[in-house]
Amino acid sequence: MKKHLLALCLFPALSLSSLPSFSAEPFSGPQDVSVAPAVSVAKLQSLPWQPLMPPTAREFVLDASAPGINQGDMTGPAVALTLPANQGSLEITLASVIKHESVYAPNVLVLDEQMHPAAFFPSSYFPYQKPGIASSNRLEGTLKLTPVLGQKQIFLLIYTTRQDLTGRTKMINPAKLYAEGVGNAIPDVPDPYARHSANGTVEVKVRSEQNSGNIMIGQIFSSRESQPVVVGSTAPAVNTPATPAPAAAAAAPVVPAAPAAPMLNDTESYFNRAIKQAVHDGNIDKALKLLNEAERLGSTSARQTFISSVKGKG
């Protein structure tokens, strides 16, 4: 009994160097959204989106009672989630549990607040992970996302495809795990396979994350460009000169009034440098916080500095 317990305790701490790779496909990173499957807006709006508020961990059972999606290569039960976009960077860990040699091969489509595709994680992004003390055989991957300012929420659509259903995932034989745990020679025994299924169990963990350079979700707009055009003015004039203005000035566009207490040039320069440095270091969360603080103090250039830095112009 003690021998078996020792083996279980050693599993997560041992290296995989003596074992083969156990993924159905080579691991890949997030793909360009241009290769993501197309989903109609009507279909997206009809899905029952479930809100998740970090930090949280939820389990979703994908069976006949779950909402389904059948468009193009997408098929079967799916999970539709909304996440807050005003808490900085997000880290989402998704695990699809292997049970009875069957597993749901997940794909994830990330959409911004306007439900425009922003990031795509195919099933190859979620490779096989061997079991540990607190986890079973599973497909698992971690998404790191940074919503752009101005959004309230973003969307995650978890689904599988007809192509995925034709595949299978190679697991590790328990005899190999046991032999490695007790220091014995790895036996030459075949590894089992888990067939890909339209049904399964998906575990989702979400937490807010700082100090990370993540994928930006949503389109970046300048504050001036995104503001509606003002026609006429209901506000009283500010700093009106004693002498009448030239007639031609009447046709000039309305200019927003300057802050009552404008930021000092040195302070403005400090915030702009700090924002550029944070973006350069990949620390988008810090850059967003600096931007918010700068604008609160009356900065008129911090937002443009952030946008140009993210676009590589800073």
C-alpha positions in Angstrom: 0.0 0.0 0.0 2.8 2.4 0.9 4.6 1.5 -2.4 1.5 2.5 -4.4 1.1 5.7 -2.4 4.7 6.6 -3.1 4.2 6.1 -6.8 1.2 8.4 -6.9 3.0 11.1 -5.0 5.9 11.0 -7.4 3.9 11.3 -10.6 3.6 15.1 -10.9 7.2 15.7 -9.9 8.9 13.4 -12.4 10.2 14.6 -15.8 8.7 13.5 -19.1 12.1 13.2 -20.7 12.0 9.4 -20.7 8.5 9.2 -22.1 7.1 9.9 -25.5 4.8 12.8 -26.4 1.1 12.1 -25.9 -0.8 14.6 -28.0 -3.2 13.9 -30.8 -1.5 16.6 -32.9 1.6 18.8 -32.6 1.0 21.6 -30.2 0.2 24.9 -31.8 -0.3 28.5 -30.6 -3.4 30.6 -31.2 -4.2 30.9 -34.9 -5.1 33.9 -37.0 -8.8 34.7 -36.8 -9.0 34.5 -40.6 -8.8 30.7 -40.3 -11.5 30.5 -37.6 -14.9 29.1 -38.6 -17.5 31.6 -39.5 -20.5 31.9 -37.2 -23.5 34.0 -38.1 -24.4 36.8 -35.8 -27.9 35.4 -35.4 -26.6 32.1 -34.2 -24.2 33.8 -31.7 -27.0 36.0 -30.3 -29.3 32.9 -29.9 -26.8 31.1 -27.6 -27.3 31.1 -23.8 -24.2 33.0 -22.8 -23.2 32.3 -19.2 -21.3 35.0 -17.2 -18.1 34.1 -15.3 -16.7 36.5 -12.8 -13.0 35.8 -11.8 -11.7 34.3 -9.8 -13.8 31.3 -10.5 -13.7 27.6 -11.5 -16.7 25.9 -13.2 -17.4 22.5 -14.7 -19.6 22.2 -17.8 -21.1 18.9 -18.9 -21.5 18.7 -22.7 -24.4 16.3 -23.6 -27.7 16.4 -25.3 -29.1 18.9 -22.8 -26.3 21.5 -23.6 -26.8 24.2 -26.2 -25.7 23.0 -29.6 -24.1 24.6 -32.6 -24.1 23.2 -36.2 -22.5 25.6 -38.7 -19.9 24.6 -41.2 -17.4 22.3 -39.5 -18.7 23.2 -36.0 -20.9 20.5 -34.5 -22.5 19.3 -31.3 -22.8 20.7 -27.8 -21.0 23.9 -27.0 -20.2 26.3 -24.1 -20.9 30.0 -24.4 -19.3 32.2 -21.8 -19.0 36.0 -21.1 -16.1 37.4 -19.2 -15.6 40.9 -17.7 -13.5 43.3 -19.8 -12.9 45.9 -17.1 -10.6 43.8 -14.8 -7.4 44.0 -16.8 -5.7 40.9 -18.2 -7.4 37.5 -17.8 -5.9 34.0 -17.6 -8.2 31.2 -18.6 -7.3 27.5 -18.1 -9.4 25.1 -20.0 -9.3 21.3 -19.3 -11.3 18.6 -21.1 -11.4 15.5 -18.9 -10.8 12.1 -20.5 -13.4 9.6 -19.2 -13.9 6.0 -20.3 -11.3 6.5 -23.2 -13.5 9.3 -24.6 -12.8 13.1 -24.7 -14.3 16.3 -26.1 -11.6 18.0 -28.2 -12.2 21.7 -27.5 -11.7 24.7 -29.8 -12.1 28.3 -28.5 -13.3 31.3 -30.4 -12.8 34.6 -28.6 -15.0 37.5 -29.6 -14.9 41.2 -28.6 -17.8 43.1 -27.1 -19.3 43.6 -30.6 -19.1 39.8 -31.2 -16.3 40.2 -33.8 -13.8 37.3 -33.8 -10.6 38.4 -32.0 -8.6 35.2 -31.3 -8.9 31.6 -32.2 -7.5 28.6 -30.4 -7.9 25.3 -32.3 -8.0 21.9 -30.6 -4.3 21.4 -31.2 -3.7 24.2 -28.6 -5.0 21.8 -25.9 -2.5 18.9 -25.8 -2.8 15.8 -23.7 -1.7 16.1 -20.0 -0.9 13.0 -18.0 -2.7 12.5 -14.6 -1.4 13.8 -11.3 -2.6 13.6 -7.7 -5.4 16.2 -8.2 -6.0 15.8 -11.9 -6.9 13.0 -14.3 -6.0 12.4 -18.0 -7.0 15.5 -19.9 -6.6 17.9 -22.7 -5.5 21.3 -21.3 -4.4 24.7 -22.4 -4.2 28.3 -20.9 -5.4 31.4 -22.7 -4.0 34.8 -21.7 -6.2 37.7 -22.9 -6.2 41.5 -22.4 -9.4 43.2 -23.3 -9.0 46.7 -24.7 -10.4 49.7 -22.7 -13.9 50.7 -23.3 -15.5 47.3 -23.4 -17.7 45.8 -20.7 -17.4 42.1 -21.6 -15.9 39.7 -24.1 -17.1 36.3 -25.2 -15.7 32.7 -25.3 -17.2 30.0 -27.4 -16.0 26.5 -26.7 -17.0 23.9 -29.4 -15.7 20.9 -31.3 -15.6 20.1 -35.0 -16.5 17.3 -37.4 -12.8 17.1 -38.2 -11.9 16.7 -34.5 -14.5 13.9 -34.1 -12.5 11.8 -36.6 -9.4 11.9 -34.4 -8.2 10.4 -31.2 -5.7 11.2 -28.4 -2.9 9.0 -27.3 -2.6 8.6 -23.6 0.1 7.1 -21.4 -0.3 3.6 -20.2 -0.8 3.4 -16.4 1.9 0.7 -16.2 4.4 3.2 -17.5 3.4 5.8 -14.9 3.7 3.3 -12.1 7.1 2.1 -13.3 8.4 5.6 -13.5 7.0 6.5 -10.1 8.8 3.6 -8.4 12.0 3.9 -10.4 11.6 0.7 -12.5 12.3 0.3 -16.1 9.6 1.6 -18.4 7.7 -1.4 -19.8 7.2 -1.9 -23.5 3.4 -1.9 -23.4 1.1 -0.2 -25.8 -0.5 3.1 -24.9 -4.3 3.5 -24.9 -6.2 6.0 -27.0 -9.2 8.2 -26.2 -11.6 8.7 -29.1 -12.9 12.2 -29.7 -16.5 12.6 -28.9 -19.2 15.3 -29.2 -19.9 14.8 -25.5 -17.6 15.3 -22.5 -16.8 17.4 -19.5 -14.9 20.8 -19.7 -13.4 22.6 -16.7 -12.8 26.3 -16.9 -10.8 28.3 -14.4 -10.6 32.1 -14.8 -8.5 34.6 -12.8 -7.4 38.2 -13.3 -3.7 38.4 -14.1 -1.2 41.2 -13.9 2.3 41.7 -15.4 1.5 39.8 -18.6 1.8 40.6 -22.3 -1.4 39.0 -23.6 -3.6 39.0 -26.7 -5.5 42.2 -27.1 -9.2 41.6 -27.5 -11.2 44.4 -29.2 -10.4 47.2 -31.6 -8.3 50.2 -30.5 -9.8 53.6 -31.1 -8.5 57.0 -30.3 -10.8 58.8 -27.9 -11.2 61.7 -30.3 -12.1 59.5 -33.2 -14.6 57.5 -31.3 -16.5 60.5 -30.0 -19.6 61.6 -31.9 -19.4 64.8 -33.9 -20.8 67.8 -31.9 -23.2 70.0 -34.0 -23.7 73.3 -32.2 -23.1 73.8 -28.5 -25.3 74.1 -25.5 -22.5 75.0 -23.1 -21.6 78.6 -22.4 -18.4 79.9 -24.0 -15.2 79.5 -22.1 -12.6 82.4 -21.9 -14.6 84.5 -24.3 -12.4 87.5 -25.4 -13.6 91.0 -24.7 -13.6 92.0 -28.4 -15.8 90.3 -31.0 -14.2 87.4 -32.9 -13.8 87.7 -36.7 -16.8 86.5 -38.6 -14.9 83.6 -40.1 -14.4 82.2 -36.7 -18.1 81.4 -36.5 -17.7 78.5 -38.9 -14.9 76.9 -36.9 -15.6 73.5 -35.3 -16.5 73.4 -31.6 -13.4 72.6 -29.5 -13.9 70.9 -26.2 -13.0 73.1 -23.2 -9.6 72.4 -21.6 -9.6 70.8 -18.2 -10.0 73.3 -15.3 -6.6 72.1 -13.9 -4.5 70.9 -16.8 -1.7 68.5 -16.2 1.8 70.0 -15.9 4.1 69.2 -18.9 6.6 67.3 -16.7 3.8 65.1 -15.3 2.4 64.5 -18.7 5.9 63.5 -20.0 6.4 61.2 -17.0 3.1 59.3 -17.7 3.8 59.1 -21.4 7.3 57.6 -20.8 5.9 55.1 -18.3 3.1 54.0 -20.7 5.6 53.5 -23.5 8.0 51.5 -21.3 5.1 49.3 -20.0 4.0 48.5 -23.5 7.6 47.9 -24.6 8.0 45.4 -21.7 4.8 43.6 -22.6 3.0 44.8 -19.4 -0.3 45.9 -21.0 -2.1 45.7 -17.7 0.3 48.2 -16.1 0.0 50.5 -19.2 -3.8 50.5 -19.0 -3.6 51.5 -15.3 -1.2 54.3 -16.1 -3.5 55.5 -18.8 -6.5 55.6 -16.5 -4.6 57.5 -13.8 -3.1 59.9 -16.3 -6.5 60.8 -17.8 -8.0 61.1 -14.3 -5.4 63.7 -13.6 -6.2 65.7 -16.8 -3.8 64.2 -19.4 -4.7 64.9 -23.0 -2.0 62.8 -24.7 -1.9 59.6 -22.6 -4.5 57.7 -24.6 -2.8 58.5 -28.0 0.5 57.5 -26.5 -0.9 54.1 -25.4 -2.5 53.5 -28.8 0.5 54.4 -30.8 2.8 52.3 -28.5 0.6 49.2 -28.9 0.6 49.8 -32.7 4.4 50.0 -32.7 4.5 53.8 -33.3 5.4 55.0 -29.9 
